[in-house]
Amino acid sequence: MRYIMEHRVIDLQLPALSGYPIGLHKLHDGRMVLVRSQANKIVPAPGDYSLIKEILEVKFDLSEQGDTDQMPWLYGWLKHALETWLSCSPGDFPPGQALVFVGNVATGKSFLQNHIVSSLLGNRSADPEPHLSGKTDFNSELFAAEHLKMEDPESDGTYKSKLRLGQGIKKLVATEIQRCHPKNRAAIMVKPFFRLTISINNSRESLAVLPVLDPTVRGKLLVLKVADDMGPIPTQIAERKSFCDRLESQMPAFAHFLLNEFQIPANLSCARFGVSEFIHPSVASELFDRSPQAELLLYLDTARWGADGKRTLWDQPDDRPAGTTRKLSDDTWYGTLACLEDLLTCSSVGSKVERLTNKKQLKNLLGDLAEQQADRVMHIHDADHWRWMIQRQ
């Protein structure tokens, strides 16, 4: 290293850089950076990983309870992360979704982050919450870790904070060039290897911190439900160390399984992230119920017109083009965005819709609903205009 410092031009020195080995590296902007430490890369080897398998199957294969077997998504995420880290050249790392564990209190969510994900990815982790929440602009500690993990993140649950978190998650998982800002130094742009995990309690208050599930965020999340059953994980702290040592000893065999034996099912394969998005249905339902899109749907259902306050949206005249032969049921309203805006403005929920659409435009909320509630909201091009078709509940 002394030879490198004395005989080669070095523009920057960093204590560590996520995904990079010790040595001199050329950044995308041509500058030379000296990285002084590295994570311990796991060396895959055939062997016994039965304890790890038992833990993961207990926590994520919910098929015996009549629920979803989430193992293909979990294994797919871990496989893609490990392949990327071990095989790709520094600065050439493809992205991966944020992996979210949702479960009841004391069900091993943080244990999975610390002793499965971190162990596979070199045991270097950092918490991005202060940076993502806007508490600080300094974030250099993140760039000394491959695994970014948030445990029960705090939030005021407001739409603004959820949007901020969603934007932060999108940047961490999908932006190739990241901004690293050390304290008392100028920020630099680098291409790190990051994998983000989040553990959250399965309560309305805790789930409120998750970002709004608009289409741009939804595709960047993998949200798994964690079972209550602890399986072989000891509940006594005194037993944890020896148990974790056993887990650590099985990691090379588990890595070998992920890289050489497990194959992501073709129907779950994703060219960008390795494995396709998944949000457990119970979590998706809870998140939707608390979203602006659900609020708009509620207003569409409860809006009333007329002196007696009894006329619903489906009693209002639609806005189909002249001469159309499209047949609509009595449970369908059909019209342009402008027509719907005019109707809602003079309805019983006019002020509420105005407040809601100050945050997000009506056309964008309807577009989200067309993706999330396609059985109720559709966007159709008819004659000279795009029109919205809204079904009664």
Order of alpha helices (4+ residues) and beta strands (2+ residues): alpha-beta-beta-beta-alpha-alpha-beta-alpha-beta-alpha-beta-alpha-beta-beta-beta-alpha-alpha-beta-alpha-beta-beta-beta-alpha-alpha-beta-alpha-alpha-alpha-beta-beta
